[in-house]
């Protein structure tokens, strides 16, 4: 079932095209990632889907409701965690949840608030003012708050921006948990490759307002090249010999002490490969897998970092022009 | 029904935050207190109020109450800028409630806390010797206090809707709040002043609020309380419309 359907969506700000004729749909239950550099149009797309911006052209439905004509229904269907915090820091964690509950017109949900705060491990801090929270705690509180009115879809705009690696890992666990336990469809934007790859069931790579590729992370990576297991051995012929007997290992090559095995999902197959070679002496095994960065590079001819720099240039120029 | 609950929620947040910031409550009582005690008693013997059977402290008490409501409500409205900055505004704008209801809730919340502030000044003025008005007098005063509070919270929201940050606060204090206060006849009688000044006092909406409270507290005023009620209500309708219009146009 399609929860979100976007058709030929375009958003212009003056002569800047932030979102350029994109179409996609998102299925119930999936974690869908928008990957792209800053300024690529991810947040604009999210803002349109959460009814905060109106599209210039095209249409979008969320949970079956039109984002232009059925705003209230769309808003009831979604929870949003914005890129910048939107908490009232002068209030406690519990009060922030309580005000959200009231805004969404929910009656009894004390237990629900407590349950969600427990889920994000903030239940022992619920009486503390949010201004005393760390960045990671605030983000967790916002995620809990976004889920309070039981939305079918949760939007996360750069959920781990500015957080340290440990907190990011932790937050990813929460997000996966929410997706599984609450059966919430999750849509996230990120410019971190690892985040898109580890969290998303499907990734849309977005650049200059256009979706340039959309698929599962592994399928995207396969498009730019297969992965390679490189085995270093003093007896390369024996290695080749043994591996050649296995039917799913048909792409072998060897050169000065190395055997390269090219195959799909190499990271999952590496253990089997080593088992097959159990008596053959091996010096080292290394794995070369294409990353989403390679995918981005392949489609745009640039890395995300380069692209971000050029977007800033473009925006600066745009500002000059509009002055 | 979700409209009511949205209005209530925003009102509730305002009141909750008001009671939390005790230092602000006491802090903003400072200026009214000094005005009443120092200016009031300082000029008490020097000034006889023409045409009214009250002394100067009694005369300015309604003006000082109005002042504290004016400042407090205007700041509640302008608080919206801070909600913009901390991002909380987004949380409310993405909720399934209409902007009109959010605006009404903010106006009611700002007016409520401002009137509470005004009531504290009211109590102080009774404590320093202004006679306790009759029950109906208190009710009349309360009506005008609410009208002032609602009006100037709306004005604050209108300003805040167009502001990006808090830099404009000082400008509003010096070029809006002080003129509105000083021109309102809070400190001087409305007749026997130069024509140009008289003109300015009559176009100052706060004048009608001060005079209305004066009628409630002292059972005597220079302007007809019904005129005051009509003028202030008219102003309220205008600024409510203006406030909602500008609030509706906020882009994030």
Interface residues (C-beta under 8 A of the other chain):
Chain A: X50 X51 X52 X71 X72 X73 X75 X76 X78 X80 X82 X84 X85 X86 X87 X88 X89 X90 X91 X95 X99 X100 X102 X103 X104 X105 X145
Chain B: X1 X2 X5 X6 X8 X9 X12 X13 X16 X17 X20 X21 X86 X87 X88 X89 X90 X91 X92 X93 X94 X95 X96 X97 X252
